[in-house]
């Protein structure tokens, strides 16, 4: 599609020369002899660029610029004038003009400036379209209509255009990375890189070099210089996923990167300036880690400039029917199935279950149930088998990460309780006896693990 240019000048010779020069370049050129006529033409159709004379009959070109920008903030305005005045040029640029040419001017020079301006506008339009597609994809993946999710999305809209660091909190599987995607792709840095690193998945001796990079010869095997994630995220965004698992020694170096916008590669002798917006996420309570001296308080305040908490699925169960519908549509597309929905009993089971793995667990449970199901409707039996597999270990597809001893013991205890309840059809007295616990003790543990015994009746 040819770019459209409007030439606004009451001098026929200038009109004819610009029409001839720009027409040869393949632009669609239209003409107006006054600012009023140009504004009227803009109502009917849009222009990519306007060449505007300052001295016109009626409204001057300078006075017309704000009106033009009000009607179309994206249109490029290039001002031409016979008045050789720096004040006029400065006034034009302040009013929103892209460039300024005094008469007589070189048509070859103005053609170059017009081409450069239109190329820039084209790139901005493509970047905006890409950003909207990416935001649409991320928004479409983050499903929910509950009040709590509406508040989360409202916060995303408020925070995204800012340059502040962001801390996203929430349990595993709630969608923290999707929220980070939305923030980046709605920010002014959307055209820049978005670099992600999971601080819990990388051993401590490698994490520092991954974040900050290293110089050649910094350690055995460092055969060439390598930039770190911060440098790769320059002019963009970096996501520090599971930042609560970052070792204290590296936290001190991260603090410098946050405060001074500089990093130093391993083996380096000088700092490297970086301009990256930081989004951090964690499923841990950082205030508790600060009390335990496992997380730096000064770093916490630098990261927690703006914060978003994503509620667990058990606190927004009104979103479950919508999420089920969303995931079934995804499953149909992925597996080529024709699932229509859940039976009434299966939906009741979904609504009763506490979903300790949150949205990620729900997606995996539905997909596994879909693979085992023979018909267009998923039934309670399909889901029960899938839920049992989900509750006895990490859901397939989840990222592998180091497991602490308390977390491992928690998982083993939950698995043993689920096995006992399943073997005794949900009878807590019999299950407690099999586990060597008192019924009261078992009841407390059932509540702690968010288990619904009705699923085993």
Secondary structure, 3 states (H helix, E strand, C coil): CCCEEEEECCCHHHHHHHHHHHHHCCCEEEEECCHHHHHHHHHHCCCCEEEEECCCCCCCHHHHHHHHHHHCCCCEEEEEECCCCHHHHHHHHHHCCCEEEECCCCHHHHHHHHHHHHHHHHHHHHHHHHHHHHHHHHHHHCCCCCHHHHHHHHHHHHHHCCCCCEEEECCCCCCHHHHHHHHHHCCCCCCCCEEEEECCCCCHHHHHHHHHEECCCCCCCCCCCEECHHHHCCCEEEEEECHHHCCHHHHHHHHHHHHHCEECCECCCCCEECCEEEEEEECCCHHHHHHCCCCCHHHHHHHCCEEEECCCHHHCHHHHHHHHHHHHHHHHHHHCCCCCEECHHHHHHHHHCCCCCHHHHHHHHHHHHHHHCCCCEECHHHHHHHHHHHHCCCCCCCCCCCCCHHHHHHHHHHHHHHHHHHHCCCCHHHHHHHHCCCHHHHHHHHHHCCCCHHHHC
